[in-house]
């Protein structure tokens, strides 16, 4: 009677050891409530100041979260939405250079996302708005034959701290996220 119990206990312990690391992670928080895109280092912007070609152009947000504009100098852009940055630029231009400026901002290029693990072409890729885990995998060439197609983690930086969470295929990806596709065990 001890032998079947030992075999059963051994089998349970073996299966527990095969559990995917993704099951130990918390679920990825939904980003549906925060649909506003927040700017960050690496984003490239097209800023147009109507009637002021010398103040207009392409600007990239530096690693320290700022962009540098003529006559204005450094402007903190990290963590701001496009309308918030637009308002900040209007205020600073009004004080320093142009009275009642008309400023428009467009995102030319989003900062990249990263994908690792069991995908055909891991690496860094340009972000596409409304991207999901499945879209990210498709951009990276698809799953490898060893991939556990339903076991993915996403590492996201929020308020200076990185946290890893379990994600589904339909989970939204944000610029700067690191997506990891796990290997299946069977």
C-alpha positions in Angstrom: 0.0 0.0 0.0 2.9 2.4 0.6 4.3 1.9 -2.9 1.3 3.2 -4.8 1.1 6.1 -2.4 4.7 6.9 -2.9 4.4 6.7 -6.7 1.3 9.0 -6.6 3.1 11.5 -4.4 6.2 11.4 -6.6 4.0 12.0 -9.7 2.3 15.0 -8.1 5.7 16.5 -7.1 7.0 16.0 -10.7 4.0 17.7 -12.2 4.3 20.6 -9.7 7.9 20.9 -10.8 6.8 21.2 -14.4 4.5 24.1 -13.8 5.3 27.0 -15.9 7.0 30.0 -14.3 4.2 32.2 -15.8 1.7 30.6 -13.4 3.6 32.0 -10.4 3.3 35.6 -11.8 0.4 38.0 -11.0 -2.0 38.7 -13.9 -1.1 41.8 -16.0 -3.3 44.7 -15.0 -5.7 45.9 -17.6 -4.7 49.2 -19.3 -8.2 49.8 -20.7 -8.8 52.7 -18.3 -5.7 54.6 -19.3 -6.0 54.9 -23.1 -4.0 58.1 -23.1 -0.5 57.6 -24.4 2.2 58.9 -22.1 5.4 60.1 -23.8 8.8 58.7 -22.8 12.5 58.5 -23.8 12.9 57.4 -27.4 9.7 58.8 -28.7 10.2 61.0 -31.8 7.8 64.0 -32.2 7.0 66.3 -35.1 6.4 69.8 -33.5 5.0 72.6 -35.6 4.7 76.1 -34.5 2.5 77.9 -37.0 4.3 80.7 -38.8 7.6 79.9 -37.1 9.6 77.4 -39.3 12.8 77.9 -37.2 10.9 76.5 -34.1 9.3 73.7 -36.0 10.8 70.3 -36.7 11.4 66.7 -35.5 12.5 66.3 -31.9 13.4 63.1 -30.0 12.8 62.7 -26.3 16.2 62.1 -24.7 17.1 59.5 -22.1 16.5 62.0 -19.3 12.9 62.5 -20.5 13.4 66.0 -22.0 13.4 67.5 -25.5 15.4 70.5 -26.5 13.7 73.3 -28.6 15.2 76.5 -29.9 14.5 79.5 -27.8 12.8 77.4 -25.2 15.6 75.0 -24.1 14.9 71.8 -22.3 11.3 70.8 -21.8 10.3 67.9 -19.6 8.2 65.5 -21.8 8.4 62.2 -19.9 5.1 61.1 -18.5 3.1 63.7 -20.3 0.3 63.1 -22.8 0.6 64.9 -26.2 -2.0 67.6 -25.2 -0.2 68.2 -21.9 3.1 68.7 -23.7 1.4 70.9 -26.2 0.0 73.1 -23.4 3.4 73.3 -21.7 5.1 74.4 -25.0 2.4 77.0 -25.7 3.0 78.5 -22.2 6.8 78.5 -22.5 6.8 79.8 -26.1 4.4 82.6 -25.0 6.7 83.7 -22.2 10.0 83.4 -24.1 9.5 83.8 -27.8 6.1 83.9 -29.6 2.9 85.6 -28.4 -0.1 83.3 -28.6 1.7 80.5 -30.5 -0.3 77.8 -32.4 1.5 74.5 -31.6 0.7 71.1 -33.0 2.4 67.8 -32.0 2.4 64.5 -33.8 4.2 61.3 -32.7 6.4 60.3 -35.6 7.9 57.2 -34.0 7.0 55.4 -30.8 9.7 54.0 -28.6 10.2 50.3 -29.2 9.0 47.2 -27.4 11.1 44.1 -26.9 10.2 40.4 -27.3 12.3 37.5 -26.1 12.0 33.7 -25.7 10.3 31.3 -28.0 9.7 33.5 -31.0 11.4 33.2 -34.4 13.1 36.6 -34.3 13.5 38.0 -30.8 14.6 41.6 -30.5 13.5 45.2 -30.4 10.7 46.3 -32.7 8.8 49.6 -33.3 5.6 49.9 -31.3 2.3 50.0 -33.1 -0.7 51.6 -31.4 -3.2 49.2 -29.8 -0.7 46.3 -30.0 -1.5 43.0 -28.3 0.8 40.1 -27.2 -0.3 38.2 -30.3 0.5 41.2 -32.6 3.9 41.4 -31.0 4.5 37.7 -31.6 3.5 38.1 -35.2 5.9 41.0 -35.7 8.7 38.9 -34.3 8.0 36.1 -36.9 5.6 34.0 -34.9 6.0 31.3 -32.2 8.8 28.7 -32.5 7.8 25.0 -32.4 8.8 24.9 -28.7 6.7 27.9 -27.6 4.0 27.6 -25.0 1.6 29.7 -27.0 -0.5 30.6 -23.9 2.3 31.3 -21.5 3.7 34.8 -21.8 5.0 37.4 -19.4 5.2 41.1 -19.8 7.7 43.3 -17.9 6.5 46.9 -17.6 8.1 49.9 -16.0 5.8 52.1 -14.0 6.9 55.0 -11.8 10.6 53.9 -12.1 10.0 50.3 -11.0 9.8 47.3 -13.3 7.3 44.5 -12.6 6.7 41.2 -14.4 3.2 39.8 -14.9 1.4 37.0 -16.7 -0.3 38.0 -19.9 -2.8 36.5 -22.3 -2.6 36.7 -26.1 -5.1 39.6 -26.0 -3.2 41.6 -23.4 -2.3 45.1 -24.5 1.4 45.9 -25.0 2.8 49.4 -24.3 6.0 51.0 -25.7 9.0 49.9 -23.7 7.4 46.6 -22.6 9.5 43.4 -22.6 7.4 40.4 -23.7 8.7 36.9 -22.9 7.3 33.8 -24.5 7.9 30.7 -22.4 9.0 27.3 -23.7 6.5 24.5 -23.3 7.4 21.5 -21.2 5.6 18.7 -23.1 
